[in-house]
Amino acid sequence: MTTARSQSWFDVFKRVERSVWFQGFIISIIIIAALTVGAKTYPLPYSVELAINYLDTLITVFFLAEILLRFVTYERKREFFKDPWNLFDSVIVIGSLVPISNTDMVLVARLLRVLRVLRLVSIIPDLRVLINALLKAIPKMGYIALLMFIIFYIFGAMGSIFFEGINETLWGDIAISMLTLFRIATFEDWTDVMYETMAVYPLSWMYYVVFIFLTAFVFLNMMVGVVLEVMSRETSAEEQQHQEDHHQALVEQISQLQQQVQALSDKLDRKD
């Protein structure tokens, strides 16, 4: 009797935790938490600031209750913290419980309250897919970034050698030259830099055209391609996982129906 009652409560909590309206309510609370963090950056009357502090406390308590509900409805309790998103949410929620006044950890506590906005990523499945794809694309992007650094280094050395006498502020050494090249790669008034060197070296425009072609058009598009490739693979894997979960749920429902039918059959046999 007690086991059946606890199982019924477990099913109720599980339905509530996975319901659409509850997930939407959590998203609303996260947005309100983000607005309270932004509001605290403005000079506010004492009464408004006090109300925001009370609201922040209520939000923290709600997040604690939500993470506990998620833990209770998790079928395999020992594997709850093996999920990176569950671990991330737990750290954010526990960190938000740290008092933010009269402590040495005040900046850390405030930072964790700001990071509560990132819980939107763990709540919204599509955002999780994007973040997972980005994290899995980092190794390949690292090789592209290394190749870009080599190009920056070569062109930085060339720029320092040829253009130092023209403008030492922009081309004084290789480090400054690479910073100037970053400005050029982001198209921040790069034509002013080019025209300044062209006044002394008329053909120096080729230096800028080749550099921009390599960095802005080749390597950056390679990075975009890597991210899109991984994202497409992650989306396919997510859809396959959904299909497997749906199939597993159907199998469990059929198994439960068979058990119920068997139980009814046993009762009828006993009556006979």
N, C-alpha and C positions, 0 to 999 in steps of 0.2 A: 504493500500500500504506500509506504513512504517512498520507495523507489519510483513507483509510478507517478506519484505527486511531484517529486523532484524532477523527473523527466518531463512532465508537463510544463513546469516552470521553466526548465531549460529550453523547451521548444518555443515558449512565449517570448523569452528574452532573445532567442535567436531570430525569431521573426521580426521583433522590434528593431534589433540591431541591423538587420539586413533590409529593412523596409526602405522604400524610396523617400517617404516623408521624413523619416528620421535622418537619413543621409542629407537631405535638403536642409533640415533644421541645423545639423552640424555645420554645414557650409555657411549658413546664415550667421551662426555664432562666431565662426572664424572671421567672417567679414566684419562683424561688429567689433571683434577683438582688434582687428587691423585698424579700424577707424579710431578706437580708443587710444591706440599707440600713436597715431598721427595727431590726434587732438591734444595729447600731452606735450607736443612740441610747440604749441602756441601758448601765449600768456592767457590764463583763464581766471575767472573769479574763483574765490575759495570754495564757494558752494558747488560750482560746476566741477571743479577739480576733485572735491570730496565725493561727489556722485559718480564720477568716472572711476575713482579708486574702488568704491563699493561694487560698481559694475564689473571692474576687472577681477575682483575677488570672486564674484558669482561665476564669471566665465571660467576662472581657474578651477573652481569646484565642479562645474559642469564637465570640463575636460577630464578631470580626475574620474568622475562617475562614468563618463563615456569610455575611457580606456579600461576601467574595471569591468564594465559591461562587455566590452569586446573580449577581455581575457576570460570572463566567465563563459561566454558563448563559444569560445575557441575549443574545438573538439580535442585537440592534442595540446594540452597545457604546456608540456615540456618543450614543444617546438614553437611556442608563441614568440619568444624572443630571438628565435633563429631567423625570423622574417625581418629584414632590415627596416621595413616601414614601421612595423610594430615597435622595434627598438628605438627608432627615431622619434616616434610619437611619445613613447614612454619617457625618453630623456627630456623632451621639450616640456611635457606635463610636469614631471618631477622637478625640473629646474624652475618652472613657474611657481612652485610652492615655496621657493626660497624667499624670505622677506627681503624687500628692496629698500629698506630704510635702516640706517645705523649699523650697516654691516660692511665688511671689506669686499664682499662679493656683489656689491650693488650694481656695478657695470655689467657683470656676467648675468645677473638676474634680469636686468633690463634687456640685455641682448637676447636672452632666451624668450622673453615675452615678445620681442619683435619677431623672432623666428617662428612664433606660433602661426604666422601667416603661411609658412611653408607647409603646414598641415593640409592645406588645400591639395597639395600634390599627392599626399597619401590617401586622401578621401576620394578624389576624382580619378577613376581608372585610366582615362585617356592621358592625363598628365603623368601618371606613373609609367605608362608605356613610353612617353616622350623622354622622361628622365632616364629610364632604363636603357633606351636606345642611345642616348647621349653618353652615358657612362660606359657602355660597351663599345662605343665608337672611339673613345679616348685613346686606346693603344694605337689604332691605325692613324688617328689624327696626330699622335705624338711623332710618328715618323715624318708626316708631312710638315709638322712644325719644325722638326730638326732640319729638314731640307730647306725650309724657308729661312731658318737662322743662318745656314751656310750661305745662302744667296745674300742675305742682309750683310753678313760679315765680309763677303767678297766685294760687294758694291760699296760698303762702308769704307773699306780700305782704299778702294779706287777713288772714292769721293774725297777722302782725306788727303790723298796724294796729289790729286789734280786741282782741287778747289780750296785748299786751306788758305792760300794766299788771297783768294777773292773775299771770303767771309769766314774768319776764324771762329765766329760764334756758332756757325752752322756746321763747319767742317774741320774744327780744330784738332780733333783726334778721332779714333775709330768709334769710340763710344758715342760721342756727340754726333758723328756722321750717321750711325745706325739710328739714333733718335730722330735725326732729320729725315732719314729714309722712311721711318715709320710715319712721320707727318706726311710724306709724299704718298705713301701707300694708302693713307686714309683720305687723300685728295684735299688736305687742309692747306689751301693757298699754295699748292705745289708749283703753280705756274710762276709765282713771284720768285721762287728759288731757281727755277729753270732759266727764266729770263736774265737773272743776275749773272749766272755762269755763262750764258750764251753771249753776253756782252764781251766776254774775254775769249771764250771758246765757242764759236758759232755752231759747231757740230755736236755740242754737248747735249743737245736735245735727244740724240740717240740713246744716251746713257739713261735718261729718264723714261723714255718710251719702252726700252727693253726691260727695265726694272719694273715698271707698272704692269707691263704685259705678263711678266712672270708671277708677280705677287698677287695683283688684284684680279687677274683673269684666269690664271692657270691654277695656282695653289689654293686659293680660296674656293674656287669651284670644285677642286678635288676634295676639300673638306666637306663641302655641302653634299657632294656625291656619296662620300663615306657615311655621313649621317643618314641620308635618305635610304641607302642600302640597308644599314642596320635597322632603321625604323621599319622598313618594309618587312624585314625578317622577324622583328619583334611583334609586329601586328599579326603576321601569319601565325606565329607561335601562340599569341594570345587568343586568336580565333579558334585554333585547334584545341587549346586548353578549355575554352568555353564549351566546345562541342563534347569533349571528353567528360567535363563536369555534368553537362546536361544528360549525356548518356548514362553516367553513373547514377544521377538522381532518378532517372527513369527505371534503372535496374533496381534501385532501392525501393521505389514505390511499388514496382511489380512484386518484389519479394515480400513487402509488407502486406499487400493484398492477398498474396498466396497464403501467408501466415494467418490472416484473418479468415480467409475461406476455410483453411484447415481447422482453425479453432471452432468455427461455426459447424463444420462437419462433425467434429468430435462431440460437440454439445448435442447435436441431433442424434448421433449414434448412442450417446448415453441415455437420452430420453427414450429411445426405442428399447 
